[in-house]
Amino acid sequence: MIELDDRLRALRLAAREWGEELRELGADLDRDPQDTGRFADAEAVRYIARMMIPPEFQDTALRASGHSFHGDRALERVIAVEEFGRGDAGAFLAAPGPSLSGGIVALLGDRAQKKWFFEHCADDADGPVWTFFGLTEPDHGSDASAMRTALVPAAGGDGSVLTGEKRYVGNAARARLGTVFARTGPGPLGISAVMVETGTAGFHASPLPTIGLRGAQICAVRLDGVAIPESRVLGRHLPASSRGMHAGTRMFNQFRPGVAALALGIAQAAYDYLEQHRAELVRGGGAALADLADRLSDTRQLVWRAAMSVDHDPAQGALASAAKARATDLAEHVTLRALELLGPGARFAHPRPEKWARDARGVEFMEGTNHMQRLNVAQGVVTGRIA
Ligand SMILES: Cc1cc2nc3c(=O)[nH]c(=O)nc-3n(C[C@H](O)[C@H](O)[C@H](O)COP(=O)(O)OP(=O)(O)OC[C@H]3O[C@@H](n4cnc5c(N)ncnc54)[C@H](O)[C@@H]3O)c2cc1C
């Protein structure tokens, strides 16, 4: 059984308090995803915006009970993210900050690239700085290595040009910068990641209509010959075998426990709601609650174990996949069960669980669907990496 130390307990309490603020703000964003004005000033959002910016590129860190936090370890992130998800998962995903792009820049950037990217993220003098992460394409989701977006040398030899389409990209229409994966040649080594400023000619992003996680404004992105200077190509100083999708896999291993924690937060929120409405539950509600409570605490232990595992070795992602599959299944189960236990008409009478059920469905797809996670787990078992 994993127990948190004083430092992480302090983080959990601070994040829980801030997560509560996200509840109402998340409901506003669900109604109108453009409504980010009041939201961007919330303490939780300020913290999320700074999470992942390495200490050398910013002067503020979250402080709670005398400890400071930068969100640079998976265990630290899952503790905070569960509480933010318990507040509102859509609002968490709608927040500014380096997010997945920060992860890929941290892995692949040289010193000058990290400085450029993270200092941009930290410089919020002109308002919050959103980022986007462009990997998925209209016909290439799970099989990302089949991507067609191309990065080719510019005519005249000055840098490169990015052409193609990305889909389901969170926050792209409000982002100032982000990262895009593109093909530079055939095969698994012919993929590179580049940093892109959204103000560059040829970059277009438009929000897609969505049912859940509406605040995150999932977008379609079109890249019509976007100019990419050589200095924005990540991983130039690394061997070809460590760039592109290889880095993407390590980055997803590190972030997947965070998606699991987000799902766990949604599940916990739905459970808390059932507890508060215990008297209104249909017959059998008490026994159902006891079962859900056990599943929540078992899954929390798995999420923490997965985070510790990737903090120890980011190349080993099987536990992270297990945690993500288990937690997102649980989020769907608890939210749908909540609507059943609240009786006929619950979707109309209880807007909060109704929203959580919509949000939980969306989390299943993020950073690889659960079918893909189960394939990773099976591989981990077959190769003896997990028992
Ligand atoms: C809320 C949300 C936010 C997102 N944010 C981003 C983002 O910021 N950036 C980004 O690049 N992408 C993002 N995505 C996209 C996400 O990564 C993709 O949805 C995901 O990779 C699945 O791709 P797809 O939707 O094309 O489904 P497909 O790959 O077409 O899969 C469809 C179904 O087939 C199953 N399947 C596919 N291949 C196999 C296989 N080999 N074996 C068994 N089953 C299989 C899948 O599990 C799934 O159930 C986001 C998605 C969502 C829902």
The ligand as an SDF file (V2000), in Angstrom:
LIG
                    3D

 53 58  0  0  0  0  0  0  0  0999 V2000
  -10.8170   14.7170  -25.5860 C   0  0  0  0  0  0  0  0  0  0  0  0
   -9.7620   14.3770  -26.5920 C   0  0  0  0  0  0  0  0  0  0  0  0
   -8.5990   15.1510  -26.6620 C   0  0  0  0  0  0  0  0  0  0  0  0
   -7.6120   14.8510  -27.6020 C   0  0  0  0  0  0  0  0  0  0  0  0
   -6.5020   15.6580  -27.6790 N   0  0  0  0  0  0  0  0  0  0  0  0
   -5.5870   15.4220  -28.6400 C   0  0  0  0  0  0  0  0  0  0  0  0
   -4.5080   16.3460  -28.8180 C   0  0  0  0  0  0  0  0  0  0  0  0
   -4.3830   17.3510  -28.1030 O   0  0  0  0  0  0  0  0  0  0  0  0
   -3.6160   16.0870  -29.8060 N   0  0  0  0  0  0  0  0  0  0  0  0
   -3.7240   15.0060  -30.6210 C   0  0  0  0  0  0  0  0  0  0  0  0
   -2.8560   14.8470  -31.4780 O   0  0  0  0  0  0  0  0  0  0  0  0
   -4.7530   14.1240  -30.4820 N   0  0  0  0  0  0  0  0  0  0  0  0
   -5.6850   14.3160  -29.5310 C   0  0  0  0  0  0  0  0  0  0  0  0
   -6.7650   13.4540  -29.3960 N   0  0  0  0  0  0  0  0  0  0  0  0
   -6.9010   12.3450  -30.3140 C   0  0  0  0  0  0  0  0  0  0  0  0
   -6.6880   10.9730  -29.6890 C   0  0  0  0  0  0  0  0  0  0  0  0
   -5.3250   10.7630  -29.4030 O   0  0  0  0  0  0  0  0  0  0  0  0
   -7.2560    9.9660  -30.6990 C   0  0  0  0  0  0  0  0  0  0  0  0
   -8.6810   10.0880  -30.6340 O   0  0  0  0  0  0  0  0  0  0  0  0
   -6.8760    8.5440  -30.4170 C   0  0  0  0  0  0  0  0  0  0  0  0
   -5.5220    8.3660  -30.6800 O   0  0  0  0  0  0  0  0  0  0  0  0
   -7.6820    7.5520  -31.2370 C   0  0  0  0  0  0  0  0  0  0  0  0
   -7.6160    7.8370  -32.5920 O   0  0  0  0  0  0  0  0  0  0  0  0
   -8.9440    7.8760  -33.4880 P   0  0  0  0  0  0  0  0  0  0  0  0
   -9.9530    8.7270  -32.7620 O   0  0  0  0  0  0  0  0  0  0  0  0
   -8.5520    8.2340  -34.8600 O   0  0  0  0  0  0  0  0  0  0  0  0
   -9.4950    6.3720  -33.4200 O   0  0  0  0  0  0  0  0  0  0  0  0
   -9.0110    5.1300  -34.2880 P   0  0  0  0  0  0  0  0  0  0  0  0
   -7.5410    4.9420  -34.1700 O   0  0  0  0  0  0  0  0  0  0  0  0
   -9.6140    5.2220  -35.6380 O   0  0  0  0  0  0  0  0  0  0  0  0
   -9.6990    3.9310  -33.4750 O   0  0  0  0  0  0  0  0  0  0  0  0
  -11.1140    3.6860  -33.5570 C   0  0  0  0  0  0  0  0  0  0  0  0
  -11.4020    2.4570  -32.6810 C   0  0  0  0  0  0  0  0  0  0  0  0
  -10.6470    1.3310  -33.1740 O   0  0  0  0  0  0  0  0  0  0  0  0
   -9.8330    0.7840  -32.1520 C   0  0  0  0  0  0  0  0  0  0  0  0
   -8.5430    0.3200  -32.7160 N   0  0  0  0  0  0  0  0  0  0  0  0
   -7.7310    1.0000  -33.5640 C   0  0  0  0  0  0  0  0  0  0  0  0
   -6.6270    0.2640  -33.8550 N   0  0  0  0  0  0  0  0  0  0  0  0
   -6.7440   -0.9180  -33.1570 C   0  0  0  0  0  0  0  0  0  0  0  0
   -5.9310   -2.0850  -33.0080 C   0  0  0  0  0  0  0  0  0  0  0  0
   -4.7530   -2.2080  -33.6490 N   0  0  0  0  0  0  0  0  0  0  0  0
   -6.3860   -3.0910  -32.2080 N   0  0  0  0  0  0  0  0  0  0  0  0
   -7.5670   -2.9750  -31.5520 C   0  0  0  0  0  0  0  0  0  0  0  0
   -8.3780   -1.9000  -31.6450 N   0  0  0  0  0  0  0  0  0  0  0  0
   -7.9800   -0.8810  -32.4270 C   0  0  0  0  0  0  0  0  0  0  0  0
   -9.5950    1.9320  -31.1770 C   0  0  0  0  0  0  0  0  0  0  0  0
   -9.2920    1.4660  -29.8820 O   0  0  0  0  0  0  0  0  0  0  0  0
  -10.9440    2.6660  -31.2230 C   0  0  0  0  0  0  0  0  0  0  0  0
  -11.8640    2.0530  -30.3710 O   0  0  0  0  0  0  0  0  0  0  0  0
   -7.7760   13.7430  -28.4740 C   0  0  0  0  0  0  0  0  0  0  0  0
   -8.9380   12.9610  -28.4080 C   0  0  0  0  0  0  0  0  0  0  0  0
   -9.9250   13.2630  -27.4880 C   0  0  0  0  0  0  0  0  0  0  0  0
  -11.1700   12.4200  -27.4440 C   0  0  0  0  0  0  0  0  0  0  0  0
  1  2  1  0
  2  3  1  0
  2 52  2  0
  3  4  2  0
  4  5  1  0
  4 50  1  0
  5  6  2  0
  6  7  1  0
  6 13  1  0
  7  8  2  0
  7  9  1  0
  9 10  1  0
 10 11  2  0
 10 12  1  0
 12 13  2  0
 13 14  1  0
 14 15  1  0
 14 50  1  0
 15 16  1  0
 16 17  1  0
 16 18  1  0
 18 19  1  0
 18 20  1  0
 20 21  1  0
 20 22  1  0
 22 23  1  0
 23 24  1  0
 24 25  2  0
 24 26  1  0
 24 27  1  0
 27 28  1  0
 28 29  2  0
 28 30  1  0
 28 31  1  0
 31 32  1  0
 32 33  1  0
 33 34  1  0
 33 48  1  0
 34 35  1  0
 35 36  1  0
 35 46  1  0
 36 37  1  0
 36 45  1  0
 37 38  2  0
 38 39  1  0
 39 40  1  0
 39 45  2  0
 40 41  1  0
 40 42  2  0
 42 43  1  0
 43 44  2  0
 44 45  1  0
 46 47  1  0
 46 48  1  0
 48 49  1  0
 50 51  2  0
 51 52  1  0
 52 53  1  0
M  END
$$$$
